[in-house]
Amino acid sequence: MKPETTSKSLDAFDLAILDILQADCTLPHRLIGERVNLSTASVQRRIRRMERDGVIVLQSAQIDPGAVGLPLTIIVDVTLKSEAAGRTDEIKKAFREAPEIQQCYYVTGEVDFVLIVMVGDMAEYEALTQRLFFSNENIEKFRTFVTMDRTKTSMRLSI
């Protein structure tokens, strides 16, 4: 979301549209309009505006990772030796470009990053650690948490 965009610039219709899109972004605009009592054209304009303003950043399908050969979810926390601006930006770029890393959070506290990694097996994860962690002299340490169950996964916001 862009800094100038706030929840104050979204009205009740926008929030209702967003809630519907989070549940099913393939729903025709006509049906969304019926649910929120707006015309199809009004729904289209609002969606385009929210995309332009950065409120809606992406519309995509949520896929079962196991169904596409990525059954292993691993959570990794990473501690850097130096958080100098250029060095941190370098790490962020490497994490953004790694397709195995689904989510990356630069955090406060005892560690610097928390990563959500999806891989097919431990051999793939080991290759990732060699490529991103062991080969980078700025990574002090990392800890790996292998998930036993994906109890809840969602990017849906409570709005």
C-alpha positions as a Markdown table, in Angstrom:
| # | Residue | x | y | z |
|---|---|---|---|---|
| 1 | Met | 0.0 | 0.0 | 0.0 |
| 2 | Lys | 1.3 | 3.4 | -0.9 |
| 3 | Pro | 2.0 | 5.7 | 2.1 |
| 4 | Glu | -0.7 | 8.3 | 1.0 |
| 5 | Thr | -3.3 | 5.6 | 0.8 |
| 6 | Thr | -5.1 | 5.1 | 4.1 |
| 7 | Ser | -8.2 | 3.3 | 5.3 |
| 8 | Lys | -9.8 | 6.8 | 5.6 |
| 9 | Ser | -9.7 | 7.0 | 1.7 |
| 10 | Leu | -11.7 | 3.8 | 1.5 |
| 11 | Asp | -15.4 | 4.0 | 2.0 |
| 12 | Ala | -17.8 | 1.2 | 3.1 |
| 13 | Phe | -18.4 | 0.1 | -0.5 |
| 14 | Asp | -14.7 | -0.2 | -1.1 |
| 15 | Leu | -14.2 | -2.3 | 2.0 |
| 16 | Ala | -17.1 | -4.5 | 1.0 |
| 17 | Ile | -15.7 | -5.0 | -2.5 |
| 18 | Leu | -12.2 | -5.8 | -1.0 |
| 19 | Asp | -13.7 | -8.4 | 1.4 |
| 20 | Ile | -15.5 | -10.1 | -1.5 |
| 21 | Leu | -12.4 | -10.1 | -3.7 |
| 22 | Gln | -10.3 | -11.6 | -0.9 |
| 23 | Ala | -12.7 | -14.5 | -0.8 |
| 24 | Asp | -12.9 | -15.0 | -4.6 |
| 25 | Cys | -11.2 | -12.6 | -7.0 |
| 26 | Thr | -12.8 | -14.4 | -10.0 |
| 27 | Leu | -16.3 | -13.3 | -9.1 |
| 28 | Pro | -17.8 | -11.3 | -11.9 |
| 29 | His | -18.1 | -7.6 | -11.2 |
| 30 | Arg | -21.9 | -7.8 | -11.9 |
| 31 | Leu | -22.3 | -10.2 | -8.9 |
| 32 | Ile | -20.0 | -8.1 | -6.7 |
| 33 | Gly | -22.2 | -5.1 | -7.6 |
| 34 | Glu | -25.4 | -7.1 | -6.6 |
| 35 | Arg | -23.9 | -8.0 | -3.3 |
| 36 | Val | -22.9 | -4.4 | -2.4 |
| 37 | Asn | -25.7 | -2.6 | -4.2 |
| 38 | Leu | -23.6 | -0.9 | -6.8 |
| 39 | Ser | -23.7 | -1.0 | -10.6 |
| 40 | Thr | -21.2 | -3.1 | -12.5 |
| 41 | Ala | -19.5 | 0.0 | -13.9 |
| 42 | Ser | -19.1 | 1.5 | -10.4 |
| 43 | Val | -17.5 | -1.7 | -9.1 |
| 44 | Gln | -15.1 | -1.7 | -12.1 |
| 45 | Arg | -14.2 | 1.9 | -11.5 |
| 46 | Arg | -13.6 | 1.3 | -7.8 |
| 47 | Ile | -11.5 | -1.8 | -8.4 |
| 48 | Arg | -9.4 | 0.0 | -11.0 |
| 49 | Arg | -8.9 | 3.0 | -8.6 |
| 50 | Met | -7.8 | 0.6 | -5.8 |
| 51 | Glu | -5.4 | -1.1 | -8.1 |
| 52 | Arg | -4.0 | 2.2 | -9.3 |
| 53 | Asp | -3.7 | 3.5 | -5.7 |
| 54 | Gly | -1.9 | 0.3 | -4.6 |
| 55 | Val | -4.6 | -0.9 | -2.3 |
| 56 | Ile | -5.1 | -4.0 | -4.5 |
| 57 | Val | -1.5 | -5.2 | -5.2 |
| 58 | Leu | -2.3 | -8.5 | -6.8 |
| 59 | Gln | -5.1 | -10.9 | -7.7 |
| 60 | Ser | -4.0 | -14.5 | -7.7 |
| 61 | Ala | -5.0 | -18.1 | -7.0 |
| 62 | Gln | -4.0 | -19.8 | -3.7 |
| 63 | Ile | -2.6 | -23.2 | -4.7 |
| 64 | Asp | -2.1 | -26.3 | -2.5 |
| 65 | Pro | 1.7 | -26.6 | -2.4 |
| 66 | Gly | 1.6 | -30.3 | -2.1 |
| 67 | Ala | -0.4 | -30.6 | -5.3 |
| 68 | Val | 2.5 | -29.0 | -7.2 |
| 69 | Gly | 5.3 | -30.9 | -5.5 |
| 70 | Leu | 6.2 | -28.4 | -2.8 |
| 71 | Pro | 4.9 | -30.2 | 0.4 |
| 72 | Leu | 7.6 | -28.9 | 2.8 |
| 73 | Thr | 7.1 | -25.5 | 4.5 |
| 74 | Ile | 10.1 | -24.3 | 6.4 |
| 75 | Ile | 10.3 | -21.2 | 8.6 |
| 76 | Val | 13.8 | -19.7 | 8.9 |
| 77 | Asp | 15.1 | -17.0 | 11.1 |
| 78 | Val | 18.3 | -15.2 | 9.9 |
| 79 | Thr | 20.7 | -13.1 | 11.9 |
| 80 | Leu | 23.1 | -10.8 | 10.1 |
| 81 | Lys | 26.6 | -9.8 | 11.1 |
| 82 | Ser | 26.0 | -6.2 | 9.9 |
| 83 | Glu | 22.8 | -4.3 | 9.3 |
| 84 | Ala | 24.5 | -1.5 | 7.3 |
| 85 | Ala | 22.1 | -0.1 | 4.7 |
| 86 | Gly | 23.8 | -1.5 | 1.6 |
| 87 | Arg | 24.4 | -4.9 | 3.1 |
| 88 | Thr | 20.8 | -5.2 | 4.3 |
| 89 | Asp | 19.5 | -4.2 | 0.9 |
| 90 | Glu | 21.7 | -6.8 | -0.7 |
| 91 | Ile | 20.2 | -9.5 | 1.5 |
| 92 | Lys | 16.7 | -8.3 | 0.9 |
| 93 | Lys | 17.3 | -8.5 | -2.9 |
| 94 | Ala | 18.6 | -12.0 | -2.7 |
| 95 | Phe | 15.6 | -13.1 | -0.6 |
| 96 | Arg | 13.2 | -11.4 | -3.0 |
| 97 | Glu | 14.7 | -13.2 | -6.0 |
| 98 | Ala | 14.7 | -16.7 | -4.5 |
| 99 | Pro | 11.6 | -18.5 | -5.7 |
| 100 | Glu | 11.6 | -20.8 | -2.8 |
| 101 | Ile | 11.1 | -17.9 | -0.4 |
| 102 | Gln | 7.4 | -17.2 | -0.3 |
| 103 | Gln | 7.4 | -14.5 | 2.4 |
| 104 | Cys | 10.2 | -12.5 | 3.8 |
| 105 | Tyr | 10.0 | -10.2 | 6.9 |
| 106 | Tyr | 12.7 | -7.8 | 8.1 |
| 107 | Val | 12.0 | -7.8 | 11.8 |
| 108 | Thr | 13.0 | -6.3 | 15.1 |
| 109 | Gly | 14.3 | -8.3 | 18.0 |
| 110 | Glu | 16.8 | -11.1 | 18.3 |
| 111 | Val | 16.8 | -12.0 | 14.6 |
| 112 | Asp | 16.9 | -9.8 | 11.5 |
| 113 | Phe | 14.7 | -11.8 | 9.0 |
| 114 | Val | 12.0 | -14.4 | 9.2 |
| 115 | Leu | 11.4 | -16.4 | 6.0 |
| 116 | Ile | 8.7 | -18.7 | 4.9 |
| 117 | Val | 10.2 | -21.2 | 2.5 |
| 118 | Met | 8.4 | -23.8 | 0.3 |
| 119 | Val | 10.4 | -26.7 | -1.1 |
| 120 | Gly | 9.9 | -30.2 | -2.4 |
| 121 | Asp | 12.3 | -31.9 | 0.0 |
| 122 | Met | 15.2 | -31.4 | 2.4 |
| 123 | Ala | 17.7 | -31.7 | -0.5 |
| 124 | Glu | 16.1 | -28.6 | -2.1 |
| 125 | Tyr | 16.3 | -26.8 | 1.2 |
| 126 | Glu | 19.9 | -27.7 | 1.7 |
| 127 | Ala | 20.7 | -26.3 | -1.8 |
| 128 | Leu | 18.9 | -23.1 | -0.8 |
| 129 | Thr | 21.0 | -22.8 | 2.4 |
| 130 | Gln | 24.2 | -23.3 | 0.4 |
| 131 | Arg | 23.2 | -20.7 | -2.2 |
| 132 | Leu | 21.8 | -18.0 | 0.2 |
| 133 | Phe | 23.2 | -18.5 | 3.7 |
| 134 | Phe | 26.5 | -20.4 | 3.8 |
| 135 | Ser | 27.9 | -18.4 | 0.8 |
| 136 | Asn | 27.1 | -15.0 | 2.3 |
| 137 | Glu | 29.7 | -13.8 | 4.7 |
| 138 | Asn | 27.1 | -11.3 | 6.2 |
| 139 | Ile | 24.9 | -14.0 | 7.6 |
| 140 | Glu | 25.9 | -14.8 | 11.1 |
| 141 | Lys | 23.5 | -17.6 | 11.7 |
| 142 | Phe | 20.1 | -19.0 | 10.7 |
| 143 | Arg | 17.7 | -21.4 | 12.4 |
| 144 | Thr | 15.3 | -23.7 | 10.6 |
| 145 | Phe | 11.9 | -24.8 | 11.8 |
| 146 | Val | 10.3 | -27.5 | 9.7 |
| 147 | Thr | 6.5 | -27.4 | 9.9 |
| 148 | Met | 4.6 | -30.6 | 10.7 |
| 149 | Asp | 1.2 | -29.2 | 9.5 |
| 150 | Arg | 0.0 | -26.1 | 7.6 |
| 151 | Thr | -2.7 | -25.5 | 10.2 |
| 152 | Lys | -3.7 | -22.1 | 8.7 |
| 153 | Thr | -2.4 | -20.2 | 5.7 |
| 154 | Ser | -4.0 | -17.0 | 4.5 |
| 155 | Met | -3.3 | -13.6 | 3.3 |
| 156 | Arg | -6.9 | -12.5 | 3.9 |
| 157 | Leu | -7.2 | -9.4 | 6.0 |
| 158 | Ser | -9.9 | -8.8 | 8.5 |
| 159 | Ile | -11.5 | -5.7 | 7.1 |
